Amino acid sequence: MKKESNEIMDMAFNKAKQYEMQSGGCSQCTLSGIFDALDVQNDEIIKAATGLVDGVSLTGDGHCGSLSGGVLAIGYIFGRKKRVQRYDEVAKSEFTLKKSCMIVS
C-alpha cells in the first residue's frame, strides 16, 4: 500500500521528534525520521550527519542541524552520483534538489 504524502510527512515529523526527545542531535534525528517514513536504510549517512549537530559541531553558530538533515535527505534521494557527469545531468540534479527544497519550505 502506497503512503500518501501527508502521511509520510506526519510520520517523518513524529519520528524525528521522538528521536530528538530520546537522544538529541537534530541533524541525525531529522534524517532518521525522514528515512523511517520513506523506508530508507542507510546508517552511514546518519553517522555522517553527526558533524552537523547544533549548527556545525555543537557550535550553536549557524542554522539548526535539522535543516541540514532535511537537505541531506533530499540530496540522498534526488542528488547526483559520485561519477563525473555531463553538465546537463548536474544541472538537472541540482534543479530537482532546489525544487524539492522549495516544496518543503
Backbone torsions as a table, in degrees:
resi	resn	phi	psi	omega
1	MET	NA	128.8	-178.1
2	LYS	-79.1	135.3	177.9
3	LYS	-80.0	143.4	174.1
4	GLU	-78.9	153.7	-176.2
5	SER	-60.3	-39.3	178.4
6	ASN	-65.4	-37.2	177.8
7	GLU	-64.4	-41.7	178.6
8	ILE	-63.9	-46.4	-179.8
9	MET	-63.2	-42.9	178.8
10	ASP	-62.9	-43.5	179.8
11	MET	-64.9	-43.0	178.8
12	ALA	-60.5	-45.2	179.4
13	PHE	-61.3	-49.8	-176.6
14	ASN	-64.9	-41.0	178.3
15	LYS	-66.6	-44.1	179.3
16	ALA	-61.4	-41.9	178.6
17	LYS	-63.5	-42.1	177.9
18	GLN	-61.3	-45.6	178.0
19	TYR	-62.8	-40.6	-179.7
20	GLU	-63.1	-40.7	179.9
21	MET	-69.5	-30.2	-179.2
22	GLN	-78.9	-44.5	-169.6
23	SER	-137.3	-12.9	-176.6
24	GLY	72.8	-177.0	-177.1
25	GLY	91.5	72.3	-169.7
26	CYS	-54.5	-39.4	-179.1
27	SER	-66.4	-43.7	179.7
28	GLN	-70.0	-38.0	-179.9
29	CYS	-65.8	-43.8	178.0
30	THR	-63.8	-48.0	179.3
31	LEU	-60.9	-42.9	179.5
32	SER	-64.5	-42.2	178.7
33	GLY	-62.3	-43.3	178.6
34	ILE	-65.6	-45.5	179.6
35	PHE	-62.5	-40.9	177.2
36	ASP	-60.4	-44.8	-178.4
37	ALA	-64.9	-29.7	-178.7
38	LEU	-99.7	5.0	-178.1
39	ASP	57.4	41.9	177.3
40	VAL	-100.4	133.7	177.3
41	GLN	-117.8	110.9	176.0
42	ASN	-159.1	91.9	-178.9
43	ASP	-70.9	-21.6	-177.9
44	GLU	-66.6	-40.5	179.7
45	ILE	-73.6	-30.7	174.3
46	ILE	-62.8	-44.1	177.8
47	LYS	-61.9	-43.0	-179.5
48	ALA	-64.4	-26.4	-178.9
49	ALA	-74.0	-6.6	-179.0
50	THR	-54.2	-42.1	-176.7
51	GLY	-71.3	-7.0	-178.1
52	LEU	-100.3	8.1	-178.3
53	VAL	-70.9	135.7	175.5
54	ASP	54.4	60.6	-176.4
55	GLY	87.6	-96.4	170.8
56	VAL	-147.0	124.5	176.4
57	SER	53.7	44.8	177.0
58	LEU	59.8	28.7	179.7
59	THR	-82.7	-24.5	-174.9
60	GLY	71.4	8.3	-177.0
61	ASP	-106.2	114.5	-179.1
62	GLY	113.4	-164.8	-177.2
63	HIS	-78.4	161.2	179.5
64	CYS	-65.0	145.5	178.9
65	GLY	-62.0	-20.9	178.9
66	SER	-65.3	-33.0	174.6
67	LEU	-64.4	-45.0	178.2
68	SER	-62.0	-41.7	178.6
69	GLY	-61.5	-41.8	177.3
70	GLY	-64.6	-41.8	178.7
71	VAL	-66.7	-38.2	175.9
72	LEU	-60.9	-41.0	179.3
73	ALA	-63.6	-43.5	178.7
74	ILE	-63.8	-44.2	178.4
75	GLY	-63.8	-38.0	178.9
76	TYR	-61.4	-40.7	-176.6
77	ILE	-80.9	-42.9	-173.2
78	PHE	-108.8	-7.2	-173.8
79	GLY	-72.7	172.3	-178.6
80	ARG	-87.6	162.8	179.2
81	LYS	-81.7	171.8	-178.1
82	LYS	-67.1	-34.9	-175.5
83	ARG	-55.5	154.5	177.9
84	VAL	-68.3	133.5	-178.2
85	GLN	-120.7	159.1	172.8
86	ARG	-68.0	156.6	-177.4
87	TYR	-56.7	-41.1	-177.7
88	ASP	-66.1	-31.2	175.9
89	GLU	-69.3	-41.6	178.1
90	VAL	-63.1	-46.5	-179.5
91	ALA	-60.9	-41.7	179.1
92	LYS	-62.8	-44.3	179.6
93	SER	-62.9	-44.6	-179.6
94	GLU	-69.0	-35.5	176.3
95	PHE	-64.1	-42.4	178.9
96	THR	-62.5	-42.1	177.5
97	LEU	-61.5	-46.9	-179.4
98	LYS	-62.8	-43.1	179.2
99	LYS	-62.1	-41.4	179.5
100	SER	-64.5	-41.1	179.0
101	CYS	-65.6	-35.7	178.7
102	MET	-68.9	-35.7	178.4
103	ILE	-65.8	-41.9	-178.3
104	VAL	-67.5	-38.5	-178.2
105	SER	-81.7	NA	NA
